[in-house]
């Protein structure tokens, strides 16, 4: 076998191993394998870890990482909340999300938050708001613009992002100004999921006397920050109905809402495409960049076509 044949064989074996690794990660929640593959195989040029394991609160989970462009700021800021059913997940395993958007000119903040049982409602929202308070006070020193802050989250993290954008009391408790959040991007998030039918939801919210107050759909308002809601039509974990009904309710109320339903994409598919080797499907990243670029105060952001 010549060197070309050996090269092809090695590439095929590596691809098979990575695909198997992703299947394992998807089945077990070991997203760290996906982060390892992205960090190893994708270029990190133009990005840097600006901060790692920074405390924004006293609990062990209240730490965050920051991935930033290797270019002078100030840059707009994207705060990404990880998924995991409110009971699992680590912010550092999602640095691939940070690199994906840092390459486009965003300072990306990856907060951890308390998980069930300690992190049952409302702890995850208190932590999310506290992380945003840290962003306001500290991101400028890392090249970010605290006047241009967007939220993004996948699954349980999409819930956190939506609630922080919709229910005023969380940001008010941290004395963050109205309009601090310029926009929200939700990836496969649950927004209207009561009655609770999964153990994850029951463990995180089942103790609440009035379950309606846990639901993002409850806090729809006409002056809500713009929202882009992305879901896959093959998602059986958090059904696409969640994104559809929230987008419709926001639009009816007079808020700006965009809905993107991806054909044949499952629950994990909306976030895994932000990592190598799945980034050939650039629909989620491009849609998020276009959405944020079209939002007031984000005009200086690099447009998707300029990548």
C-alpha positions in Angstrom: 0.0 0.0 0.0 1.4 3.4 -1.0 1.5 6.5 1.1 -1.7 7.7 -0.4 -3.5 4.5 0.6 -2.1 4.7 4.1 -3.1 8.3 4.4 -6.7 7.5 3.3 -6.8 4.6 5.7 -5.6 6.7 8.6 -8.2 9.4 7.9 -11.0 6.9 7.7 -10.0 5.2 10.9 -9.7 8.6 12.6 -13.1 9.7 11.3 -14.7 6.4 12.5 -13.1 6.8 15.9 -14.4 10.4 16.2 -17.8 9.4 15.1 -17.9 6.6 17.6 -16.6 9.0 20.3 -19.4 11.4 19.5 -22.0 8.6 19.7 -20.6 7.7 23.1 -20.6 11.3 24.2 -24.2 11.8 23.0 -25.3 8.7 24.8 -23.5 9.4 28.1 -23.4 13.1 28.2 -19.6 13.1 27.9 -19.4 16.2 25.8 -15.8 16.6 26.9 -15.0 14.1 24.1 -16.4 16.4 21.6 -14.5 19.3 23.1 -11.3 17.2 22.9 -11.9 16.4 19.2 -12.6 20.0 18.3 -9.5 21.3 20.3 -7.3 18.6 18.7 -8.4 18.7 15.1 -9.9 22.2 14.5 -7.8 25.4 14.2 -7.6 27.5 17.3 -6.0 30.3 15.4 -7.4 33.7 16.2 -8.8 32.7 19.6 -7.5 32.5 23.1 -8.6 31.3 26.5 -8.8 34.7 28.2 -9.9 33.4 31.6 -10.3 29.9 33.1 -12.1 28.8 36.2 -12.9 32.3 37.4 -15.2 32.5 40.4 -18.4 34.6 40.1 -19.9 33.2 43.3 -18.9 31.1 46.4 -20.3 27.7 45.2 -17.8 25.3 43.5 -20.0 25.3 40.3 -20.0 29.1 40.1 -17.0 29.4 37.8 -16.7 30.5 34.2 -14.3 30.4 31.3 -13.9 33.2 28.7 -12.8 32.6 25.1 -11.8 35.7 23.2 -10.6 36.8 19.8 -6.9 37.5 19.4 -7.7 41.0 18.2 -8.1 44.4 19.9 -11.6 45.0 21.3 -14.1 45.9 22.4 -16.0 43.0 21.0 -19.6 42.0 21.5 -20.2 39.4 24.2 -22.0 36.1 23.9 -22.8 34.2 27.2 -23.4 30.5 26.6 -25.2 28.3 29.1 -24.6 24.6 28.8 -27.3 21.9 28.7 -27.5 18.7 30.7 -31.1 18.5 32.1 -30.2 20.8 35.0 -28.4 17.8 36.6 -25.2 17.4 34.5 -22.7 19.2 32.3 -19.6 21.4 32.7 -19.0 24.8 31.1 -15.4 23.9 30.2 -16.6 21.1 28.0 -18.2 23.7 25.7 -15.1 25.7 24.8 -15.7 24.6 21.2 -18.8 26.9 21.3 -16.5 29.7 22.5 -14.0 29.1 19.7 -16.7 28.9 17.0 -18.0 32.4 17.9 -14.6 34.0 19.0 -13.4 33.4 15.4 -16.3 35.7 14.3 -15.3 38.5 16.7 -17.2 37.7 19.9 -15.9 37.4 23.5 -17.7 34.2 24.7 -18.4 33.6 28.4 -19.1 30.0 29.5 -20.6 30.0 33.0 -21.1 26.9 35.1 -24.1 26.8 37.5 -25.3 24.8 40.4 -26.9 21.5 39.3 -29.7 19.4 40.9 -30.2 18.8 43.7 -28.5 22.0 44.9 -29.3 23.7 41.7 -33.0 23.1 41.6 -35.2 26.1 40.7 -34.6 28.9 41.2 -30.9 28.4 41.8 -29.9 27.9 38.2 -31.5 31.3 37.3 -29.9 33.0 40.3 -26.6 31.7 39.1 -27.2 32.8 35.6 -28.0 36.3 36.7 -24.9 36.4 39.0 -22.8 35.4 36.0 -24.2 38.3 34.0 -23.4 40.6 36.8 -19.8 39.4 36.6 -19.9 40.0 32.9 -21.0 43.6 33.3 -18.2 44.3 35.8 -15.3 42.4 34.3 -15.7 41.6 30.6 -14.3 44.9 29.6 -10.9 44.0 30.9 -11.0 40.9 28.6 -11.8 42.8 25.4 -15.6 42.6 25.7 -18.2 45.3 25.4 -20.6 45.1 28.4 -23.1 47.2 26.4 -23.5 44.5 23.8 -24.3 41.3 25.6 -26.2 38.3 24.0 -27.3 35.1 25.6 -27.2 31.6 24.1 -28.0 28.2 25.6 -28.6 24.6 24.6 -31.4 22.5 26.1 -31.5 23.3 29.9 -29.1 26.2 29.1 -31.6 27.5 26.5 -34.2 27.5 29.3 -31.8 29.6 31.5 -31.1 32.0 28.6 -34.8 32.5 27.8 -35.8 33.0 31.5 -33.1 35.6 32.0 -34.2 37.4 28.9 -38.0 37.3 29.7 -38.5 37.4 33.5 -37.2 40.8 34.7 -36.7 39.9 38.4 -33.5 37.9 37.9 -31.5 40.8 36.3 -33.2 43.3 38.6 -32.0 41.4 41.6 -28.4 41.9 40.3 -29.1 45.6 39.6 -28.5 45.1 35.9 -30.1 47.8 33.7 -33.2 47.2 31.6 -32.0 46.3 28.1 -28.7 44.8 29.3 -29.5 41.6 27.3 -29.5 42.6 23.6 -30.8 39.2 22.3 -31.3 35.6 23.1 -30.4 32.5 21.0 -32.1 29.3 22.2 -30.9 25.9 20.9 -33.4 23.1 21.5 -34.7 24.7 24.7 -37.7 23.8 26.8 -40.0 26.9 27.1 -43.5 25.5 27.8 -43.1 22.1 29.4 -45.5 21.8 32.3 -46.9 19.3 33.3 -43.5 17.8 33.9 -43.1 14.5 32.2 -39.4 13.8 32.6 -37.3 13.0 35.7 -35.0 15.9 34.9 -37.9 18.4 34.9 -39.5 16.9 38.0 -36.3 16.9 40.0 -35.5 20.5 39.0 -39.0 22.0 39.3 -41.4 19.5 40.9 -41.2 21.2 44.3 -42.5 24.6 43.1 -46.0 25.3 44.4 -47.1 27.2 41.3 -45.3 25.5 38.4 -46.5 28.1 35.9 -43.9 30.6 37.3 -41.1 28.2 36.1 -42.2 28.5 32.5 -40.6 31.0 30.0 -43.9 31.1 28.1 -45.5 32.7 31.2 -43.3 35.8 30.9 -43.7 36.7 27.2 -43.9 40.5 26.7 -43.8 42.9 23.8 -40.6 44.6 25.0 -38.7 41.3 25.4 -35.2 41.2 23.9 -35.2 39.7 20.3 -35.0 36.0 20.3 -33.8 33.4 17.8 -35.2 29.9 18.6 -33.5 27.0 16.8 -34.8 23.4 17.0 -34.6 20.2 15.0 -37.7 18.5 13.7 -36.3 15.1 14.9 -35.9 16.2 18.5 -37.7 13.8 20.8 -36.1 15.0 24.0 -37.3 18.6 23.9 -40.0 18.7 21.3 -39.9 21.4 18.6 -43.3 22.6 19.9 -41.5 24.4 22.6 -39.7 26.7 20.2 -42.8 27.1 17.9 -45.2 28.2 20.7 -42.7 30.6 22.3 -41.9 32.2 18.9 -45.6 32.6 18.1 -46.4 34.1 21.5 -43.5 36.6 21.3 -44.6 37.6 17.8 -48.2 38.0 18.9 -47.1 40.2 21.8 -45.1 42.5 19.4 -41.6 41.3 20.2 -39.1 40.2 17.6 -38.8 36.5 17.3 -37.3 34.2 14.7 -37.8 30.5 14.4 -35.5 28.1 12.7 -36.5 24.4 12.4 -33.8 22.2 11.0 -35.0 19.1 9.1 -33.8 15.7 10.3 -31.8 17.2 13.2 -32.1 15.7 16.7 -31.7 17.3 20.2 -27.9 17.2 20.3 -27.7 18.3 16.6 -28.2 22.0 17.2 -25.1 22.3 19.3 -22.8 19.6 18.0 -22.6 21.4 14.6 -20.6 24.1 16.4 -17.7 21.6 16.8 -15.4 19.9 14.4 -16.0 17.5 12.5 -19.7 18.5 12.3 -19.1 22.2 11.5 -19.6 21.6 7.8 -23.2 22.1 8.7 -22.9 25.8 9.4 -26.6 26.7 9.6 -26.8 27.3 13.4 -23.7 29.4 13.6 -24.6 31.5 10.5 -28.2 32.0 11.7 -26.9 33.1 15.1 -24.4 35.5 13.7 -26.9 37.0 11.3 -29.5 37.4 14.1 -27.0 39.1 16.4 -25.6 41.3 13.6 -29.1 42.5 12.8 -29.8 43.4 16.4 -29.4 47.1 17.4 -25.9 47.9 18.9 -24.3 44.9 17.1 -23.6 46.5 13.8 -19.8 46.4 14.2 -19.9 42.6 14.4 -18.3 40.8 11.5 -21.1 39.7 9.2 -21.5 35.9 8.4 -20.4 36.4 4.8 -17.1 37.9 5.9 -15.9 34.7 7.6 
